[in-house]
Amino acid sequence: MCFGTEKDICKVCGNSFEQKLKGRTREYCSDDCKDFNKFKEALERKILKINFQGKYSSQAKGDLFAIANLIKIKKL
């Protein structure tokens, strides 16, 4: 029995993937993207609980920007 598929876009990386028309709707193309999103949301919650003071706030922002700059962007 074939239920068919349709294309969808991963909400983390932007890659397209096949979405089954039957069953639970997937939001991610892979377990890696799903895990990344869980980790990102947990990190956001933890960071918002920290009350950074003075230069430590700037250092934390700098560290996060450095991490963000490691992400490679594929040109279309």
C-alpha positions in Angstrom: 0.0 0.0 0.0 1.4 3.4 -1.0 0.4 6.5 0.8 2.4 8.9 -1.3 4.9 11.6 -0.4 5.3 15.3 -0.8 8.4 17.6 -0.6 8.9 19.6 2.6 11.7 21.9 3.8 13.7 21.2 7.0 13.1 24.0 9.5 16.8 23.8 10.7 19.0 23.5 7.6 16.6 24.3 4.7 17.2 21.0 2.8 14.2 19.5 1.2 13.0 16.0 2.2 10.1 13.6 1.4 7.1 14.0 3.7 4.9 11.0 4.0 1.2 11.9 3.5 0.1 9.4 6.2 1.2 9.6 9.8 2.9 12.2 11.9 4.3 15.3 10.0 8.0 15.6 10.1 9.7 19.0 10.7 13.3 17.9 10.1 15.2 16.1 7.4 17.3 14.1 9.8 17.8 13.1 13.4 20.8 15.5 13.5 18.6 18.5 12.6 16.0 17.3 15.2 18.7 17.0 17.9 20.2 20.4 16.9 16.9 22.1 17.4 16.3 20.4 20.8 19.8 21.5 21.9 19.3 25.1 20.6 16.0 25.5 22.4 17.5 24.1 25.7 20.5 26.5 25.3 18.2 29.5 24.8 16.3 28.6 28.0 19.5 28.2 30.0 21.1 31.5 28.7 18.0 33.5 29.5 18.2 32.3 33.2 21.8 33.7 33.6 22.1 37.2 34.8 25.4 38.3 33.1 27.1 41.3 34.6 29.3 43.9 32.9 32.2 42.5 30.8 30.9 39.0 31.3 27.8 39.8 29.2 30.0 41.1 26.4 32.2 38.0 26.6 29.2 35.7 26.4 27.9 37.5 23.4 31.4 37.3 21.7 31.6 33.6 22.4 28.2 33.0 20.9 29.0 35.1 17.8 32.2 33.2 17.4 30.3 29.9 17.4 27.7 31.4 14.9 30.6 32.3 12.6 31.6 28.6 12.4 28.3 27.8 10.6 29.0 27.2 6.9 26.5 28.7 4.4 26.0 26.9 1.1 25.5 29.3 -1.8 22.6 28.5 -4.0 
